[in-house]
Amino acid sequence: MPVFSGDMERTAWEFEAQELLDIYKVDFIGPYELTKGLLPVLQKNNGTIINVSTPIEPGKWWHPLGYMAAKAPLNVMTKDFGLEFEQKGVPVEIFAVMPGAVSTDLNGHIQGDFVRTTENAAELILSFFFDDQNHNGQVINEDGSVVNYNPQH
């Protein structure tokens, strides 16, 4: 049976270090390198980068260590790039959307009333792209609220 980074049947301590590194490479290093590589083209075209992310706080029913641990730096990257784009006048917008549960290969195509199809998730993600709002540096929940990792500020 294939191992999924979103596997809910495994405890946090059942992951091997190499698995965590592999997940990290796909969910953080890959988007980082892609963003860096495309930045010249994005700058010329006032581009937008939308990262697909996930909550990074474990919950009773959802707590895949590998996936959350790899998406946390993606969220930090999104916020940091957004801040630096703003500070340096880079004409690129970057934000992340957390579409909620989506039935994919990653989770073995889970089903349920709370689970979106990939098409529904794409519609949700694109709704933020087309809403004429500046989401630069934001990590956005599926309900449209913005994640605040530092409630003191």
Secondary structure, DSSP 8 states (H G I E B T S, - for coil): ----TT-TTS-GGGS-HHHHHHHHIIIIIHHHHHHHHHHHHHHHTT-EEEEE----S--SS---HHHHHHHHHHHHHHHHHHHHHHHHT---EEEEE----B-SGGGTS--STT-B-HHHHHHHHHHHHTS----TT-EE-TTS-B--S-TT-
